[in-house]
Amino acid sequence: MNWKILEPEAEVVERLKAEFKSSVIIARVLANRGIESLESSRNFFSPGLDQLYDPFLMCDTGKAAELVKNHIREKTPIMVFGDYDVDGTTATSMLYLALKSLGADVSTYIPSRELEGYGLSMLGIDRAIAAGVKLLITCDCGINAFEPVSYARKNGLDIIITDHHTPDDTLPEANAILNPRRLECEYPFPGLCGGGVALKLAAAVFEIMGRSKADVNQYLDLITLGTAADMVPIIDENRAIVYLGLQILRDSNRPGLRALLKKTNLKNGAVSVGQIVFWLAPRINAAGRLGDANRSVELLTTNDDARAAILATELDQENHRRQEIQQQVVDEALRMVNAQIDLSQEKVVVLAGHNWHPGVVGIVASRIKEEYNRPAVVISISSDGMGKGSARSIKDFDLYNALTATSEFLDGYGGHPMAAGLTVREESLGDFKSAFVKYANENIPDENLIPTITVDGELRLTDINTRFMDFLEKLGPYGPGNMRPKFIARNLAIAGHPRVIGKGDHLRFRVRQGRTVFDAIGFNLARHYEKLITGFPIDIAFVVESNEWQGQKFIQLNIRDIKRSGGEK
């Protein structure tokens, strides 16, 4: 694995070191994040409501808000139609609660992953028509739903699309389309998740109906869940959303979130982006992966503590079942890679399996991508010969462009540069794979397939002190675009006896540099065990984190890679 050390401008580092009266490594970390002076750091370190942009800067927001206001005042039924993932369900929950607080006759609908698939569905529109709905608002979907939108409009429905996925050159014939990625949209920040876009609509409706648009900020906890889970960049407006939302989430008054926090043992402490991603999001997602995602919306919107507890338990149990199913598919997929794919000739991994559960293929694609450091497409083929797949990418390979280039073999596709979904018929699968592999081989440089850890600089263990830990805390919230800083430390000795822990996958040991000693944990690094017991010094790439065990807090080095000092890999 390569270690790439970021090299900020020396002049900037020296200026920051002087202005902050800090160590060189703290100045390097700041410079690596684009901070050039003490003055320019103020917005970064003090995210606030003033950093949320005016919703009316987004295309069609004014038109959409007026339409919503008219339907509320006329008391015509409104349906919020969301995707079944965390972003979609939290956006749907937020918009439902916001519109309901304004007196709207509003309901929600989340499609079945297995029966309807991704996005605005004909079945969902028929349900809306049967219920007398006159306005349908999408959340986290709809930007490429040309036929469903046309069908809905012909049947008398007004349609507002709120989405953040990459649009085509042409757009559906909806009444209004809010998407910061529209070519003609001049909204200052295109990196919002689906919930962030829906939040803009809610804020605009609040404002034109005489409520303070700031009132909508009570829902930032829900939007923070979607922002973290959807892995959009935690920079600019998203940083303010997440910073403020985490504060609300910590002391949430929503029965569903309180029940979920209790179920994941996060009830009594501050919640981080990482805990959302690894603890809360999988449980919210589980409802849509294996069953009915409308339960997630009910959990997030209910006022009934008893009902919330039941739903949280159901989703927790569903998540355990998801993990079992996922592991079975991961194991089979890894065997297929080893048996069927020549990684020296194919720069992407494309896998298909009959009756793999479609609810886990996205997670499996992520695991394959991480294992082989190359884009992965994982497809579940149903008994009727239709394949539903998910794709995950590596840096600098745009999945949406790749799927567009091979779309002649697909029935549908959509998503982001880093994550996408697709449908393909079994008889077209071979042609799609050949075309997709050819495109990837031509567009992915060989060096991009070498795993690389990018670090902020070299850190001496004596630099890790109270001020340094306070700095790391203030640097959050962490996430894409503002990842937790990584460092390297050289010529460390092993203190005591290293141990292989877990199921034989992880390492726990202690490192010493001079008289300074720290605990270290290396997840999935058991293959490096021999380097720790030879007596030779080691170099490590790592992040520094605070850990808590049985009420005691301590500093721990979370190891990402280990090399023998002196250049040996």
N, C-alpha and C positions, 0 to 999 in steps of 0.2 A: 504494500500500500504506500502511495506517495504522501509525503507531508509537504504541504505548500504553505509557506510563511508569508502572510501579507506584509507588504512593505509600504507603509504610508510615507508621505513626504517628511523628511527629517525636520524641516523648518516648522511644519505644523506641529509635529510631536514636541519639539522644544518649546513652542509657544504655549501649547496646552499644559505642558509640565509646569511652566512658570505661572500661568494664570490660575490653574487649579491647585498649585503647590502639591503636586502629586508625584508618584513614582513614574518612571519611564513606561512601565507596562500599562499603567492606567491611561497614560496619555496616548499610547499606541492604540488601545482599545477604542478610545474616543475617536481618534483620527480615522480608524478603520470603519467607523460608522458615519463618516461624513461630517463630524463635528469639528469645526475649525477654530472656535473661540469659546470663551466662557459665555458671552452674550448669545451666540447661536445655539447654545445647549439648553437655553431656558425652556423652550417649547418641548424639547425632547424629554427633559427631566420633570416637567410639570404639565402633563397632558390634561386638558380641560375641555369644558363644553364649548369654549370659544374656538376650538380647533375643528368643530363639526361644521361642514360646509352648508350653505343655504340650499335646501332641497330644490328650490326653484331653478337652480343652475343646471339641473338635469333635464334633458329633452323630455317633453310631454308631461312633466310633473304638474304644471298648472292645469293643463287640460284634464289630466286624470283626477286631480283633486276636486275640480268643479263637478266632474261626473259623479264621483263618490258622494259629494255633498248633496247633489240633486236626488240621488237614490235614497240617501238617508232621510232627507226631508219628505220625500214622497212615500217613505216607509215600504219601498219595494224590496223584496228579498235579495240579499247579496250572498254569494258563495266565494270563499277563499279556497283556492285549489293549489295545494302544495306538493312538492316532491317528497319522497318517503325517507330521505336521509336527514341528518341532524339539521343541516342548513334549511332544508325545506320545511321540516316540522316546526322548528323554532320560529321561522319567519311567519308561517301560517298561524301559529299560536299568538305571536305578537300582534299581527294585523287583526285577528279576530278580537282579541282583548281591547285593542285600541278603538276599533270601530264600534264594538259593543258599548264602550264607555261613552260614545257619542250618540247612543240611542239607535244604532243600526239594527235592522233585522238581518242578522248575519249567521251563517253556518260555515262549516269547514268540510273539506273532502281531501283525503289522501288516497291515491290509487293503489291498487294491489300490484306489487312488483311482479308476481307470477302471472296474474290474469290480464293486466293492462300494460305492464312495462313502464318505462320512464316517460314522464311528461304528460301534457294535457291529452286526455284520452276521450274517445268517443263515448265510452260507457259513463265516464264522469260527467260529460256534457249532457247525456241523456238523463242522468240522475238530477242534474240541475234543472233541466227543462220540466221534468216531472214534478219537481218541488216548487215550481213557479218562480224560480230565480230569474232575475232580470239583469243582474250585473255579476260577472264572474271575473275575479282577480286572481291571476296566477302568482305563485311565489317560487322562485328558484327554478322555473321552467317556462316553456312556452315560446322562446325566441325563435325556434325553428318549427313550430307547430302550425304549418300552413293549412293543411286540410282541416284539422280540428277547429281552428279559429274560423275558417270560412263556413264550416258546418254550423258552428254556434251562432255566427252572425245571421245566417240564413234562417235560423230558428228564433230570431228575435232577441238574442242576448247581446248586451254590451260586454266588451272584453277589454280589460286592462292587463297588460303583461308586465310583471316585474321580474327581471332575470339578470344574471350577470355572465351567462355563458356566451361564447363567441358567436355573433350573429352571421348569417349569410349576407351576401351583397344586397339581397332583397329581404323585406320583412313581411311578416304576416299582416293581414288587413284588420288589425285590432283597432279599437278606438284610441288607445294610447299605449305606448311602449316605453317603459323606463328601463334603460340598460346603459350604464356608463361606457360600455364597450362599443356602442353604436358609432359608426365613423363620423357622423355629423354632430355627435354629442360633445360638448365642450366642458363637461363636468370635470373639476380639477383632479379628481382621483378615481381612476378606473378599477382599483383593486378591491372594491367592496364585494362581500359575499352576497348571496341572494337575499339574506335577511337584512343586510345593510341597505340594499336597494328598496326593499319593502318598508324599511324604517323611514326612508326619505318620503315615500308616499304618505305614510301615517303622519309625519311631521307637517307636511303641506296641508293635509286635510284638517289637522288640528288648527293650524294657523288661519285658514280661510273660514273656519267655523267658529272663530272667536276664542278659541282656547290657545294658550301659549304653546308654541311649538316645542318649548322646553319640557312641557308636560309629558311628551312622548319619551323622554329620556328615562322614565321609570321602567321602560322595557329593554334597557341596554343589557341587562343580565341575559335575556333570551338571545339577543343578537350576538352577544359575546360567545355564547355556546356555539352558534353556527359559524362565527368567524374563526374560532379556534379549530373546530372540527373540520372545516372545509380547507384548511391549510392555505388561506390567502395571506398575503404579506402583512405582518404586524408592524406596519409603518404608517406614517401620515395619519389620515383620519381613522384608520383601523386601530392604530395604537391608542388613540384617545378613547375610542369605543370600548376596547378591551380593558384599558386601565380603569375606566369608570365602571364598566360592567362587572369586573371582578369585585369591586368594592360592594356593589349591590348584591352580588351573588353570595358573598361571604355571610351577609345577614339577611338572606332572602326571606320574604314573607309569603312566598308562594308555597302552598302545601306540597305540590308535586316536587319542586326542587328541594324542599326541606327533606322530604322522604327519600329522594334519590341521594342526597348528600349523606344522610344517615346510613343508607344501605351500603354506601361505598366508604364509610368511616371517614368522611371529610367534613362532618358536621361542625366540629369545634375549631377549625383552623382556616387560615386564608387559603383560597383555591387558586391554583396556578393554571396557566394554559396547558402545561403538560398533564396535569391531573384531569382537566377536561378531556383532552385527547385520549388518554389511556384508561380513564375510569368512568366518567360520565357519558361521553359520546358513544362508546360501544353499547351501553345499555339503552340509550335512546334509539340508536340505530337498530338494535336487535329486533324491535317490534316490526320494522319494515323489512328486515332481511328474511325473517322466518315466518312472519304472520301479518297482522294488521297494524300498520303504522298510525292509524287513527288513535290508537291507544296512547301513543306518545303525545299527541296533541291534547288528548283528554288529561293526561298526567300534568302537562304544563299549564293547563287552563282551569283545572278544577279548584273549587274553594273548599272541598270536602276532605278533611285530613284522613278520615278512614279510607275513603276511596283512593286517595293518593298513596297510602301505604300499600293497599292491595295491588295497585298498578305498578308501583316501584318493585314490589316483590316479583310480580309477573315478568317484568322486563329483566330483572336480575337473573331469574331462572332461564329466560329465553336466551340471555347472553351466554350463560354456561352451555346451553345446547348448541348455540352458534359456534362456540369455541371448539366443541367436539367435532361438529360437521366440518368446520374450517380445517382442522388438523388433518382429517382424513383426505380432504381434497389437496391440501398442501403436500402431503406425503406422496400421493399419486402423481401430482404435477412434477415434483422433483424427480421421481423415477422416470417420468416421460422425458424430461430434459436430458437426463443421463443416457437414456436409451435411444432417443430419436433425433436429437438436435446436435449438429456439429457447430459448436460455438466459435470455432476458428473460421467458419464460413458465413455465419449468420449473426449479425450484430443486434438482433432483437430475438425475443423468445415469443413464439405464437403457439399456444396450446389450446386444445379443445377436448372436452370429455362429455360423454353422454350422461345426462341426468346429474351432472354436478349441480349442486344447489345454486341457483342464480344469485341468491342473497349473499354469497361469500366470495364470488369470483373477483370482486374488486380488492378484497383483502388479500386473496391469494396472489393476484397480480402484483400487489405491493411487496409481498414476501419474495416472489420470484425476482422482481427488480432489485431488491436489496441483496439477495443471495448472489446474483450474477452481474450486478452493476450494469444492466442494460435494460432498455424498455421491454415491457412485458404486456402481452395481450392474452387474457384467459377467457375462454368461451365455453358456456354451458349449452349443450345441444339437447333440446327436448325431444320427446317422442314423435312430434310432428315434423321434425327436421329443421326447426328454426333455432338458430344460435343467438344467445344473448351474451354479450361479452363486456368486459371492462379492461381498460388499458391504463398503465402507469408509466411515466417516462423518467428519464434522467435529464440533467441540465443540458440546455441548448438543443434539445430535440423536441420540436413542436408536434405533439400528437394530433392536434386538430388539423394542421397542415398535412400531416402524413395520411390521415384518414380521408381528407379531401382528395388527395392525389390518388387514392385507391378506392374512391367511393363508387365506381362503376360496379364493384362486386358486393356492395353493401345495400341492405334495405333501409338503413338509417344509421345516423351517428350524431354525436354532439359532445361538447365538453370544453375543456381548457387545454392549453399547451401541455400541462403536466398530468392531467387525468381526463379520461373520456370514456364514453359508452358507445356500443355499437350493436347492431343486429345484422346477422348474415345467415343466409340459407346454407344448409349443409352441402348442397351441391356446388355452391360457390366458394366454399371454404378454402379449397386448394388454390384456386386462382387468387383469392384475397391474400393468402399467406405468401405466395410467390411474389405478388406485387408489393406487398408491405415490406417483406425482407429486402427486395431489390431497392426500394426507396430508402430504407434505413441504411443499407450498405453504402449507398451513394451519398448519404447526408450526415453520417456519424463518423467523425475522425477517430482513428484508432486510439489516440491518446485519451478520448473521452470515456473509453471503456475501462481505463485503469482506475481503480478506486483511489480517491484522493481525500485527505483530510486537510481542510484549510484552517490554519491556526493564526491567532492574533500576534503571537510572539513567544519568545522564550521567557519562562517564569522561574525564578528561584523560589524554593519552598519558603524561604524566610520572608518573601514578599507577601505571603498569605497571612494577613493579620486582620484585626477588627475593622479597620478602615477599608481594606480591600473587600471584605465580605459585605460591608455596607454599600460600597460602590456597585458590586454585582447585583445586590437587591434593587438598587435604584435604577439599574440599567434595564430591568424588566418593564413590562411583561415581554417574555421571549416568545419567539415563533419565527416563521419564515420571514426573511428580510431583517430580522434582529435576533439571530440565534444566540444562545448562551455562548459566551466567549470560550474558545478552545485554546489551549496552551501546550507547549512542550517543555519538558524538564529533562536535563541530561545528567548522565553519570550518577544515577541513584543506586544506592545499595538496598538490598532487601533486608528488612528488619523482622526477625522471627521466622515463622514457618508458614509459607503460603498454603492455602487450602483450595481445593476444588469443591464447589458447593452446588446447591440446587440438584438438578438431575445429571450432574457431571458436565454442565455447560459453562459455569461461571467461576470466576476467581475471586478470592478475598485474600488480601495480603497487606503489608505495611511497607512503606518506602522511607528511606532516610537520606537526607542530604546534609552533611555536617552533623549538627546536633538536632536538626529539625526532623520530626517524624510525623507522617500522616497515614491514616487508614486509606485503603484503596479498594475499589470494587471494579471488576471487569466483567461485564455481562457478555456472554457468548464468546469469551476469550480464553476458554480452557485450553485451546491449542497452543497457547504461549506458556503453559505451565513449566516446561523444561527450562525455559530461559530464566525462570525465577529461582531455580534450585541449583544452578551451576556455580554460583558464587561470582559470576561476572556482573559488572554494573550494567544498568539498563537505561534506555531513554523511553519516555512515555509521552503520548499525546492524550490530553485529558481535559475535563471541565472540573471546576471547583464548585462544590455544592454544600449546602447545609443539610444535615440529615438529623432526624429525630427518632429516638428509640427509647421506649419506656420512660418518656418524659424528659429525657436528656438530649440536648442538642450538641452536635459535634460536626466538625468539618470533615468532608470526605472527598477524595479524588475519584471521579468517575472516569475510568480509563477507556479510551477509544482504540488505542493501538499500543503495542510494545515492540521495541527493537533492542537488540544488544548494542551497547555503546561501542562506538568505533566504526559504525557503518554497516554491520551485519544485519540483515533483514530478519 
